[in-house]
Amino acid sequence: MLRNIKNSFRISQRLASNAAASGSNNAKDYLLVKESDGVREITLNHPKTLNSLSLEMMTALHEAMLKDANNINLRCVVLAANGKVWSAGHNLKELQANPAIKKDVFQKLTDIVLDIRKLPVPVIAKVNGFAAAAGCQLAASCDIVVCTTSSKFSTPGAGVGIFCSTPGVAISQVMPRPKSAYMLMTGLPISGVDAYVAGLATKVVPEAELDKEIDEITQSIRIKSRAVISFGKKFYYEQLNMPVEEAYLQAGAKMCDNLEMTDCREGITSFIEKRKPTWKHED
């Protein structure tokens, strides 16, 4: 099993390096972006490199993710991928060929995952395939992770001499220590079902039901006030690192602030009047 993982990892990196050598820097070469009814779906679209997170790929992804982030018509972002591999992770040959960019490469993905938290709308990973190494890091860093029963997740870097330290930060934030340590220290993949049980995935569904599940989640987000979701998401991540007493103290103050929001007053009024709310999506 480990030999197969290492071979797959090496193949993906070789393919990724070939693409990098072509010198393409057009975002359209890496991504497909479509937006409908407030849902922006960004699809990693470089299957010949197994959607390797080269510096150019990540730059294009980051720009697509942040574009018009404050537009109230944007309600959520979905990260998807074409091909059997959601993302094979960083391009190691790119790093080997140009060591000077190594800090930029790791910092770029760090910027992306931190900006996922800062985005005022939910970010959903739509995983149908293999998410490995930095690809696993990217998926685990999304607010919501929906995968298929045929999906797999792994952090196999130690098998080729580079421990998955940055992916380890992401998975250890959402998984119990023994589970994340197992992934990091063995490099063995876990299934979509195991990822769900371990807390890495929010939901796991058969492949045929993935689109329907994503539609249900995005629709549930779209019918709510963007301003309220944004307000709540920001504090949600802030309170994670607080002692529980401080978290409750701050949460109480936030609830009071929430009650003063225009959309909150509309929401309560509509509930009392037994009608659908008319959101303004503003504070």
Contacts in CASP RR format, 6 or more apart in sequence:
PFRMAT RR
TARGET T0000
AUTHOR 0000-0000-0000
METHOD contacts of the structure
MODEL  1
MLRNIKNSFRISQRLASNAAASGSNNAKDYLLVKESDGVREITLNHPKTL
NSLSLEMMTALHEAMLKDANNINLRCVVLAANGKVWSAGHNLKELQANPA
IKKDVFQKLTDIVLDIRKLPVPVIAKVNGFAAAAGCQLAASCDIVVCTTS
SKFSTPGAGVGIFCSTPGVAISQVMPRPKSAYMLMTGLPISGVDAYVAGL
ATKVVPEAELDKEIDEITQSIRIKSRAVISFGKKFYYEQLNMPVEEAYLQ
AGAKMCDNLEMTDCREGITSFIEKRKPTWKHED
1 188 0 8 1.000
2 159 0 8 1.000
2 186 0 8 1.000
2 187 0 8 1.000
2 188 0 8 1.000
5 154 0 8 1.000
5 156 0 8 1.000
5 159 0 8 1.000
5 187 0 8 1.000
5 188 0 8 1.000
5 189 0 8 1.000
6 156 0 8 1.000
6 159 0 8 1.000
6 160 0 8 1.000
9 88 0 8 1.000
9 132 0 8 1.000
9 133 0 8 1.000
9 156 0 8 1.000
9 157 0 8 1.000
9 159 0 8 1.000
9 160 0 8 1.000
10 160 0 8 1.000
12 49 0 8 1.000
12 50 0 8 1.000
12 52 0 8 1.000
12 85 0 8 1.000
12 88 0 8 1.000
12 89 0 8 1.000
12 132 0 8 1.000
13 52 0 8 1.000
13 88 0 8 1.000
13 91 0 8 1.000
13 92 0 8 1.000
13 93 0 8 1.000
14 93 0 8 1.000
15 48 0 8 1.000
15 49 0 8 1.000
15 50 0 8 1.000
15 52 0 8 1.000
16 49 0 8 1.000
16 50 0 8 1.000
16 52 0 8 1.000
16 54 0 8 1.000
16 88 0 8 1.000
16 91 0 8 1.000
16 93 0 8 1.000
16 94 0 8 1.000
17 91 0 8 1.000
17 93 0 8 1.000
17 94 0 8 1.000
17 97 0 8 1.000
18 49 0 8 1.000
19 46 0 8 1.000
19 48 0 8 1.000
19 49 0 8 1.000
19 52 0 8 1.000
19 54 0 8 1.000
20 54 0 8 1.000
20 56 0 8 1.000
20 91 0 8 1.000
20 93 0 8 1.000
20 94 0 8 1.000
20 97 0 8 1.000
24 30 0 8 1.000
24 56 0 8 1.000
25 56 0 8 1.000
27 60 0 8 1.000
27 63 0 8 1.000
27 64 0 8 1.000
29 46 0 8 1.000
30 44 0 8 1.000
30 45 0 8 1.000
30 46 0 8 1.000
30 56 0 8 1.000
30 57 0 8 1.000
30 60 0 8 1.000
30 61 0 8 1.000
31 42 0 8 1.000
31 43 0 8 1.000
31 44 0 8 1.000
31 45 0 8 1.000
31 57 0 8 1.000
31 60 0 8 1.000
31 61 0 8 1.000
31 64 0 8 1.000
32 42 0 8 1.000
32 43 0 8 1.000
32 45 0 8 1.000
32 82 0 8 1.000
33 40 0 8 1.000
33 41 0 8 1.000
33 42 0 8 1.000
33 43 0 8 1.000
33 64 0 8 1.000
34 40 0 8 1.000
34 41 0 8 1.000
34 43 0 8 1.000
35 41 0 8 1.000
35 74 0 8 1.000
37 75 0 8 1.000
37 222 0 8 1.000
38 73 0 8 1.000
38 74 0 8 1.000
38 75 0 8 1.000
38 76 0 8 1.000
38 222 0 8 1.000
39 75 0 8 1.000
39 76 0 8 1.000
39 77 0 8 1.000
39 78 0 8 1.000
39 218 0 8 1.000
39 222 0 8 1.000
40 64 0 8 1.000
40 74 0 8 1.000
40 76 0 8 1.000
40 77 0 8 1.000
40 78 0 8 1.000
41 77 0 8 1.000
41 78 0 8 1.000
41 80 0 8 1.000
41 126 0 8 1.000
42 61 0 8 1.000
42 64 0 8 1.000
42 65 0 8 1.000
42 77 0 8 1.000
42 78 0 8 1.000
42 79 0 8 1.000
42 80 0 8 1.000
43 80 0 8 1.000
43 81 0 8 1.000
43 82 0 8 1.000
44 51 0 8 1.000
44 57 0 8 1.000
44 61 0 8 1.000
44 79 0 8 1.000
44 80 0 8 1.000
44 81 0 8 1.000
44 82 0 8 1.000
44 86 0 8 1.000
44 87 0 8 1.000
45 51 0 8 1.000
45 81 0 8 1.000
45 82 0 8 1.000
46 52 0 8 1.000
46 57 0 8 1.000
47 82 0 8 1.000
47 83 0 8 1.000
47 84 0 8 1.000
47 85 0 8 1.000
49 88 0 8 1.000
49 91 0 8 1.000
50 85 0 8 1.000
50 87 0 8 1.000
50 88 0 8 1.000
50 130 0 8 1.000
51 57 0 8 1.000
51 81 0 8 1.000
51 82 0 8 1.000
51 83 0 8 1.000
51 85 0 8 1.000
51 86 0 8 1.000
51 87 0 8 1.000
51 88 0 8 1.000
51 89 0 8 1.000
52 87 0 8 1.000
52 88 0 8 1.000
52 89 0 8 1.000
52 90 0 8 1.000
52 91 0 8 1.000
53 61 0 8 1.000
53 87 0 8 1.000
53 89 0 8 1.000
53 90 0 8 1.000
53 91 0 8 1.000
53 109 0 8 1.000
53 134 0 8 1.000
53 135 0 8 1.000
53 138 0 8 1.000
54 90 0 8 1.000
54 91 0 8 1.000
54 94 0 8 1.000
55 94 0 8 1.000
55 101 0 8 1.000
55 104 0 8 1.000
55 105 0 8 1.000
55 108 0 8 1.000
58 105 0 8 1.000
58 108 0 8 1.000
58 109 0 8 1.000
58 112 0 8 1.000
59 108 0 8 1.000
61 79 0 8 1.000
61 112 0 8 1.000
62 108 0 8 1.000
62 111 0 8 1.000
62 112 0 8 1.000
62 115 0 8 1.000
65 77 0 8 1.000
65 79 0 8 1.000
65 112 0 8 1.000
65 115 0 8 1.000
65 116 0 8 1.000
65 119 0 8 1.000
65 123 0 8 1.000
66 115 0 8 1.000
66 119 0 8 1.000
68 74 0 8 1.000
69 119 0 8 1.000
69 120 0 8 1.000
69 121 0 8 1.000
70 120 0 8 1.000
72 226 0 8 1.000
72 281 0 8 1.000
72 282 0 8 1.000
74 121 0 8 1.000
74 226 0 8 1.000
75 121 0 8 1.000
75 218 0 8 1.000
75 221 0 8 1.000
75 222 0 8 1.000
75 226 0 8 1.000
76 121 0 8 1.000
76 122 0 8 1.000
76 123 0 8 1.000
76 124 0 8 1.000
76 218 0 8 1.000
76 221 0 8 1.000
76 222 0 8 1.000
77 119 0 8 1.000
77 121 0 8 1.000
77 122 0 8 1.000
77 123 0 8 1.000
77 124 0 8 1.000
78 123 0 8 1.000
78 124 0 8 1.000
78 126 0 8 1.000
78 214 0 8 1.000
78 218 0 8 1.000
79 123 0 8 1.000
79 124 0 8 1.000
79 125 0 8 1.000
79 126 0 8 1.000
79 138 0 8 1.000
79 139 0 8 1.000
79 142 0 8 1.000
80 126 0 8 1.000
80 128 0 8 1.000
81 87 0 8 1.000
81 126 0 8 1.000
81 127 0 8 1.000
81 128 0 8 1.000
81 129 0 8 1.000
83 129 0 8 1.000
84 129 0 8 1.000
84 130 0 8 1.000
85 129 0 8 1.000
85 130 0 8 1.000
85 132 0 8 1.000
86 127 0 8 1.000
86 128 0 8 1.000
86 129 0 8 1.000
86 130 0 8 1.000
86 131 0 8 1.000
86 135 0 8 1.000
86 139 0 8 1.000
86 151 0 8 1.000
87 131 0 8 1.000
87 132 0 8 1.000
87 134 0 8 1.000
87 135 0 8 1.000
87 138 0 8 1.000
87 139 0 8 1.000
88 130 0 8 1.000
88 132 0 8 1.000
88 133 0 8 1.000
88 135 0 8 1.000
89 132 0 8 1.000
89 133 0 8 1.000
89 134 0 8 1.000
89 135 0 8 1.000
89 136 0 8 1.000
89 137 0 8 1.000
90 105 0 8 1.000
90 106 0 8 1.000
90 109 0 8 1.000
90 133 0 8 1.000
90 134 0 8 1.000
92 160 0 8 1.000
92 162 0 8 1.000
94 101 0 8 1.000
94 105 0 8 1.000
95 101 0 8 1.000
95 102 0 8 1.000
95 105 0 8 1.000
106 166 0 8 1.000
109 134 0 8 1.000
109 137 0 8 1.000
109 138 0 8 1.000
109 166 0 8 1.000
110 166 0 8 1.000
112 138 0 8 1.000
112 141 0 8 1.000
113 137 0 8 1.000
113 138 0 8 1.000
113 141 0 8 1.000
113 170 0 8 1.000
116 123 0 8 1.000
116 141 0 8 1.000
116 142 0 8 1.000
116 143 0 8 1.000
117 141 0 8 1.000
117 143 0 8 1.000
117 237 0 8 1.000
120 226 0 8 1.000
120 229 0 8 1.000
120 230 0 8 1.000
120 233 0 8 1.000
120 234 0 8 1.000
121 221 0 8 1.000
121 226 0 8 1.000
121 229 0 8 1.000
121 230 0 8 1.000
121 233 0 8 1.000
122 143 0 8 1.000
122 144 0 8 1.000
122 221 0 8 1.000
122 229 0 8 1.000
122 233 0 8 1.000
123 142 0 8 1.000
123 143 0 8 1.000
123 144 0 8 1.000
124 142 0 8 1.000
124 143 0 8 1.000
124 144 0 8 1.000
124 145 0 8 1.000
124 146 0 8 1.000
124 214 0 8 1.000
124 217 0 8 1.000
124 218 0 8 1.000
125 138 0 8 1.000
125 139 0 8 1.000
125 140 0 8 1.000
125 142 0 8 1.000
125 144 0 8 1.000
125 145 0 8 1.000
125 146 0 8 1.000
125 147 0 8 1.000
126 146 0 8 1.000
126 210 0 8 1.000
126 214 0 8 1.000
127 139 0 8 1.000
127 145 0 8 1.000
127 146 0 8 1.000
127 147 0 8 1.000
127 148 0 8 1.000
127 151 0 8 1.000
127 153 0 8 1.000
127 201 0 8 1.000
128 147 0 8 1.000
128 148 0 8 1.000
128 150 0 8 1.000
128 151 0 8 1.000
128 207 0 8 1.000
128 210 0 8 1.000
129 147 0 8 1.000
129 148 0 8 1.000
129 150 0 8 1.000
129 151 0 8 1.000
129 152 0 8 1.000
130 151 0 8 1.000
130 152 0 8 1.000
130 153 0 8 1.000
130 154 0 8 1.000
130 189 0 8 1.000
131 138 0 8 1.000
131 139 0 8 1.000
131 151 0 8 1.000
131 152 0 8 1.000
131 153 0 8 1.000
131 154 0 8 1.000
132 153 0 8 1.000
132 154 0 8 1.000
132 155 0 8 1.000
132 156 0 8 1.000
132 189 0 8 1.000
133 154 0 8 1.000
133 155 0 8 1.000
133 156 0 8 1.000
133 157 0 8 1.000
133 164 0 8 1.000
133 167 0 8 1.000
134 164 0 8 1.000
134 166 0 8 1.000
134 167 0 8 1.000
135 167 0 8 1.000
136 153 0 8 1.000
136 154 0 8 1.000
136 155 0 8 1.000
136 164 0 8 1.000
136 167 0 8 1.000
136 170 0 8 1.000
136 171 0 8 1.000
136 183 0 8 1.000
137 164 0 8 1.000
137 166 0 8 1.000
137 167 0 8 1.000
137 168 0 8 1.000
137 169 0 8 1.000
137 170 0 8 1.000
137 171 0 8 1.000
138 170 0 8 1.000
139 145 0 8 1.000
139 147 0 8 1.000
139 153 0 8 1.000
139 200 0 8 1.000
140 153 0 8 1.000
140 167 0 8 1.000
140 170 0 8 1.000
140 171 0 8 1.000
140 173 0 8 1.000
140 174 0 8 1.000
140 200 0 8 1.000
141 170 0 8 1.000
143 233 0 8 1.000
144 202 0 8 1.000
144 217 0 8 1.000
145 195 0 8 1.000
145 200 0 8 1.000
145 201 0 8 1.000
145 202 0 8 1.000
145 203 0 8 1.000
146 201 0 8 1.000
146 202 0 8 1.000
146 203 0 8 1.000
146 204 0 8 1.000
146 205 0 8 1.000
146 210 0 8 1.000
146 213 0 8 1.000
146 214 0 8 1.000
146 217 0 8 1.000
147 153 0 8 1.000
147 192 0 8 1.000
147 195 0 8 1.000
147 196 0 8 1.000
147 201 0 8 1.000
147 203 0 8 1.000
147 204 0 8 1.000
147 205 0 8 1.000
148 192 0 8 1.000
148 204 0 8 1.000
148 205 0 8 1.000
148 206 0 8 1.000
148 207 0 8 1.000
148 210 0 8 1.000
149 191 0 8 1.000
149 192 0 8 1.000
149 193 0 8 1.000
149 204 0 8 1.000
149 205 0 8 1.000
149 206 0 8 1.000
149 207 0 8 1.000
150 192 0 8 1.000
150 207 0 8 1.000
151 191 0 8 1.000
151 192 0 8 1.000
151 195 0 8 1.000
151 201 0 8 1.000
151 204 0 8 1.000
152 189 0 8 1.000
152 190 0 8 1.000
152 191 0 8 1.000
152 192 0 8 1.000
153 183 0 8 1.000
153 189 0 8 1.000
153 190 0 8 1.000
153 192 0 8 1.000
153 195 0 8 1.000
153 200 0 8 1.000
154 183 0 8 1.000
154 187 0 8 1.000
154 188 0 8 1.000
154 189 0 8 1.000
154 190 0 8 1.000
155 164 0 8 1.000
155 167 0 8 1.000
155 168 0 8 1.000
155 171 0 8 1.000
155 183 0 8 1.000
155 184 0 8 1.000
155 187 0 8 1.000
156 164 0 8 1.000
156 187 0 8 1.000
156 188 0 8 1.000
156 189 0 8 1.000
157 163 0 8 1.000
157 164 0 8 1.000
157 187 0 8 1.000
158 164 0 8 1.000
158 184 0 8 1.000
158 185 0 8 1.000
158 187 0 8 1.000
159 187 0 8 1.000
163 184 0 8 1.000
164 184 0 8 1.000
167 184 0 8 1.000
168 180 0 8 1.000
168 184 0 8 1.000
171 180 0 8 1.000
171 183 0 8 1.000
171 184 0 8 1.000
171 200 0 8 1.000
172 180 0 8 1.000
174 199 0 8 1.000
174 200 0 8 1.000
175 183 0 8 1.000
175 198 0 8 1.000
175 199 0 8 1.000
175 200 0 8 1.000
176 198 0 8 1.000
179 190 0 8 1.000
179 198 0 8 1.000
182 188 0 8 1.000
183 190 0 8 1.000
190 198 0 8 1.000
190 200 0 8 1.000
192 201 0 8 1.000
192 204 0 8 1.000
193 204 0 8 1.000
195 201 0 8 1.000
195 204 0 8 1.000
196 202 0 8 1.000
196 203 0 8 1.000
196 204 0 8 1.000
203 213 0 8 1.000
205 213 0 8 1.000
221 229 0 8 1.000
224 279 0 8 1.000
225 263 0 8 1.000
225 264 0 8 1.000
225 266 0 8 1.000
225 267 0 8 1.000
225 277 0 8 1.000
225 279 0 8 1.000
225 280 0 8 1.000
225 281 0 8 1.000
226 279 0 8 1.000
226 281 0 8 1.000
227 261 0 8 1.000
227 262 0 8 1.000
227 263 0 8 1.000
227 279 0 8 1.000
227 280 0 8 1.000
227 281 0 8 1.000
227 282 0 8 1.000
227 283 0 8 1.000
228 258 0 8 1.000
228 261 0 8 1.000
228 263 0 8 1.000
228 264 0 8 1.000
231 254 0 8 1.000
231 257 0 8 1.000
231 258 0 8 1.000
231 261 0 8 1.000
231 283 0 8 1.000
232 254 0 8 1.000
232 258 0 8 1.000
235 250 0 8 1.000
235 251 0 8 1.000
235 254 0 8 1.000
238 250 0 8 1.000
239 247 0 8 1.000
239 250 0 8 1.000
239 251 0 8 1.000
242 250 0 8 1.000
258 264 0 8 1.000
259 265 0 8 1.000
261 283 0 8 1.000
262 280 0 8 1.000
262 282 0 8 1.000
262 283 0 8 1.000
263 277 0 8 1.000
263 279 0 8 1.000
263 280 0 8 1.000
263 281 0 8 1.000
263 282 0 8 1.000
266 277 0 8 1.000
266 278 0 8 1.000
266 279 0 8 1.000
266 280 0 8 1.000
267 277 0 8 1.000
269 277 0 8 1.000
270 276 0 8 1.000
270 277 0 8 1.000
270 278 0 8 1.000
271 277 0 8 1.000
END
